[in-house]
Amino acid sequence: MKLHDLGVAAAAQAIRKREVSSVDLVSHLHTRAAAMSALGAFLATDTEAALAQARAADERAARGEGGPLNGVPIAHKDIFVTRGLPSTAGSKMLAGYASPFDATVVARLGGGETGDGAAPGAGAVTLGKLNCDEFAMGSANQNSAFQPVRNPWDLSRVPGGSSGGSAAAVAARLLPGATGTDTGGSIRQPASFCGITGIKPTYGVCSRYGMIAFASSLDQAGPMARSAEDCALMLSAMSGFDRRDATSAERPPQDFHAQMLQARPGATAARPLQGLRIGLPREFFPQALAGDVEAAVRAGLAELERLGATLVDVSLPRTELSIPVYYIIAPAEASSNLSRFDGVKFGHRAADHGDLLDMYKKTRAQGFGPEVKRRIMIGTYVLSHGYYDAYYLQAQKLRRMIADDFQACFRDCDLIAGPVAPSVAWKLGDKSDDPVASYLADIFTLPASLAGLPGMSVPCGQGEHGMPVGLQLIGNYFEEGRLLHAAHALQLATDFHGRQPASLDGA
Ligand code: GLN
């Protein structure tokens, strides 16, 4: 096995047993990332700093110490602020911005103090910052102000977005795991497009402190890795109550790995999912769903059935409405959150300006890209006097009804399943001049986001052109353990998640 084939769990174990040193792993991955820079996955790296963290981790391992991810190299979506590495959110507005503190998720995964009086972090080594759509707005990672990201399965295709750098890096084995954020699908959809595993937990499970805000009532952090087991280990480290985030869920720390392994009552070795009822919303299998995606999703579902699950028909009647609802609420919140970028407090300031108003105008005109400007304008419009009731308030009411529809489904099933996206990854440039076409492709990820429910993308095969397809699993609130359990059972029985891009064979 090559060093870059080690996943999160395998790397942590090898470092703990001192079979592999974190320093060797970090230098190997650094060389590999440099060789594959054409992917555009990284926005910043600091090898010296990473090697220093790796040396500290190896010393901890030598003393028989260290957290659950001691020495494991990871990298963060550039939406998380980090000390010592630039934090840009993929925007010119924040080019070169240096944060004075680490996001809670970053601190908890890392090897130092977590800064909140809690135990030190899990011990992971930060290799760098990963490319993303500007302020996490996008579904293809073509909205980064710095460079597009390419899909390692086919360099002429998009990796998905907005956590495209994270997905591409993990799929190309530049990293065993990475962080992502998901506001309307940005962990699940790139995971699906790149053939990796990703979970967006219940809203509130991971702290948003230090996550550059897009739409605060939807933004949620989560892990992206090659298996459910790797995601479970990362999620245990990065989650938990944080008094610095007022919407953080007040619960004791969770061991998602133990929850993933918890056997179901009545389960047998051959049928670990015995008795699990999986609901298939009929609206998740519309005419417009690409045939290759449907075939792969059905193949994944057949495996789950073979493992003991029962498939039941359910309905989420307002699935289509989740698109207009999301594309009103998310821009509304974004227009408010992004008002802080005014040339005074952070980042870019126009060099050549007249009075204060002119400075604001020029700074924002220069600093934001076209998609961000579009959303600020939409958001400002739907919140303005006279339109608030017609759009924003109406969207809020529908959001509640979408959440209620899920609760009705969960009376008949334990999990919900369907596709993550209506097609496999598209060609670079496709949909770039048609924002609405890109918004429509978010149809299957938006409902769980609006409801605040946990959702996961699990590889379930390949579609046209050999491109990966993800199966989406959605659970009820705080049922990440149940999602991870089902995904892990599938991954023990199949090798969908073990496949890798042919271009990487022998690399
Ligand atoms: N594609 C969606 C959007 O553009 C979701 C992005 C996200 O989850 N951050 O808003």
Boltz pocket constraint, residues with backbone or C-beta under 6 A from the ligand:
constraints:
  - pocket:
      binder: B
      contacts: [[A, 135], [A, 136], [A, 137], [A, 138], [A, 139], [A, 161], [A, 162], [A, 181], [A, 182], [A, 183], [A, 184], [A, 185], [A, 186], [A, 187], [A, 214], [A, 330], [A, 438], [A, 442]]
      max_distance: 6.0
